[in-house]
């Protein structure tokens, strides 16, 4: 049975075409994938990304553990920064592409693709055993809602206040959103400006409703998986990683 995000009933009420994606029941489109694609390019789109994996690496050795596990030197990242990276297999194939956020000196959040989340989590646990670090899968604890497009900033600032507008690209910060502490990141993966908002899972529907109302006069529309993929492909961004196995090695 497919897993459900906290926004599942919202998608059904909007008439979304739902499909199983990486074990999650997700909207592939609402009315038209083409119209949703153009809405993001010309106005703004609202995405449910709660199926993405939120993996936390904490402790004094968290940075060193990620240095060992990924293709970046996470230990050199300033607090509040984000970096795009990849996790590779021993053969050099890509297990997944992902984004690493440094939340504090001893706390990192790794956001991996839903289809590879369990594999990335297991690999992080295995690759962290020699370090003073703990790896936790907190995917179910968060609703992740994104607003992407040229009007995204104006829409989100109506809820979060003007200071969020000072958040630069590939940065993350704690913010007060709808009376709760949330993480806001500016690491959109559509080729457009925008924000990703991580709130407690139960707050997902309220945040979606508030953003929908805030963007009503700006052309904000809900966007499903189909347009999400066409947007990133049009922008030349990798779709997601594939592990290189012994059966597919070029040395055969």
N, C-alpha and C positions, 0 to 999 in steps of 0.2 A: 504494500500500500504506500502511495506517495506521501511524503511529508508535506505539511502545510505551513506556510508562513503566517504570521499574525494578521496579514492583510488578505488572506484568502477570501473571506466573505465579501470584502470590498471589491475584489476583482470580479467575483461572480455577479454581484449586484450591478456592476458596470457592463455586464454582458461580454466579458472577455472570453476569447477562445482559449481554453485551458488545455495544457498538455503535460505529460510527465517529462521532466528535464532533470537529469542526474539524480533521480529519486525524489524530486520535488514537483508538486502540482503548481505549475506556473503559467501566467498569461503569455501566449505567443503573440497575440495582437488583440486590440479592442474593437476597432472598426476597420482600419486599413493600415497595414505595415508601411506602405508607401507614404500615406499621409502623416503617420507618426514620425517617420524619418525626416520628412520635410519640416515638420513642426519643430523638431530639435534644431535643425539648421537655421530656421528663420525666427523662432520664438523661444519655446521652452518645452521640455518633456519631463514627465514625472515617472520615475522608475522604482519598482520594488526589487531590491537586490538582496533581500534577507536570506536568500539561499546560499549566498557567498559564505565561505568559512572564515570565522574570526578566531584566530589562534593566538593566544597570549604566551609570550616567553618572558618570564620574570626571574629576578634574582641577580646577585652581583656578577654572575658569569653569563648573563643573558646575551650581551653584545658579542662576547667571544664565541658563544654557542652558535649564533647566527652567522658570524664570520666563517665558521667551519661548515655550516649547513648550506649556505647560499652563495651566490656569486658576487656579493658586495661585502664591504667592510662595515657592517652595521655598527660596530663599536665606535666608529668615528663620526657617526651621525649626531648632529646637535639635537637636543630635545625639541620636539615640535616639527621635525622634518620627516618627510616621507621619501622613499626611494623605490623605484621599480626594479625588480630583480627576477631571477629564475632559480629554481632548484633543479639540479641535474643528477642523473644516475651515474653510477660508476663508469659507464661506457661513454659518458658525455652527452647522452640524449637529454632532452628537456622533459622533466616530470611535470612541471607546471611553471607558468609565469605568474607573478604575484607582486603585491605591494607591501612594503614594510614601513610601519609608522613607529617612531620613537616617542612614547608618551611620557617617560621620565627617565632618569638615569638608569634605573633597573627594570624598566618595563617596556616591552615592544608588543605591538599588535601586527600580526601577519594576516593579510586578507588574501585567501587563495580561491581559485575557481571552485564552484560547487562540485563539478564532476571529479575533481582531483583532491578535494578537501580532506577526505579520510586518509588518502595516501600521503599527502603533505604532512598531516598531523603525525602519522606513524613514523615518518622519516625524521621529523623534528624531534620527536621523543627519542628515537634511536641515536640521532646524531648529537644529542645534548647530554648524554649520560656521563661524559667525562668532564662536564662543566657544572658549576654551581648555579644551575638554572632549572626552572620548572616550566613545563609546557602544558597549557590548559586549552581545551576546545570549548569556547564560549559562544559558539554559533547560535544556539537556542536562546541565549540571553539577550540577543540584539535583534531589533528591526533595523534594516539598513535601507534608507530611502534617499534617492538621488534626484537632483534637479539639474538638468543640463540644457544649455542653449544660451543665445545672446541675451536673453532677458532673465536668466537664472538668478543673477546676483540681486537684481531689484526685487524679485519675488521672495527670496530667502531672507533678505534684510528686513522685510516687513514683519518677520517673526522673531528674528534673532538680534536685531539692533545693528547700528552702523559699524560697530567695531569688527564684526565678522567680515565686512568688506575689506579690511586691512589684511586679512589672511591671504598670503601669496600662494602661487601655484606650488603644488607638492609640499604643502604645509598641513598640519593638523593642530587642533586646539580644543580644549574643553570649553563648552559654552552652556549657558542656561537656555533651554528650549522647552517651551510649554511647561515651565515650572519644574523641570527635571534636568539633571546634569547629563550632557550628551557630548559626544565627540563630533566635531565638524572637520571635514577634510576637503581639500581642493585638488583632487586627483582624478578628475573625470576621465573616462576612457571612451569618449565619443568623438574627439576632435573639437569639442566645444568647451567653453568655460562652464563651471558649475560647482556644485557642492555635493558631498556625500554626508549624510546625517545618520549617525549611529545612536539610537535611543533604546531604552529598555523595551523588550519585545512587546509588552502590553501597551506601550505608548504608540505603536506603529499606526493603528487606525486613526488616532487623534491627530498625529502629525500629517498623515496623508490628507485628511479632511482640511486641516488648517492651511496646508500648502495649496490644495485645490482652490480654496476660497481666496487665498492671497494672489493666486495667478489667474483668476477668472477673467480679468480684463487684459491679460498679456498673452493670450493664446496658449496657455499651458494645457497640455493634454497628457493623459496616461500613455505610457509606451511599453510595449511588450518585448519579448525576447527577439523576435524577428528583426525589428528595427534596431535594437541594441547591437545586433551582430552586423547588420549592413552599415551602420554608422561607423563602427570601429574598423571594418574592412575598408570602407571608403577612405578613412583617415590613415590607412596603412599600419594599423596596430595589430599585433598577433591576437588570434582568437583565443587559443589556450594551448597549453603544452601537451605534448605526447611523449611518453617514455620510450626511449630507444631500448628495445629488448634484444636478446641474443639472436632471436629469429629474424630481426630486421636490421642487424648490423651490416654496414656496407662492406665488411671484410669477408662476408660469406662468399 
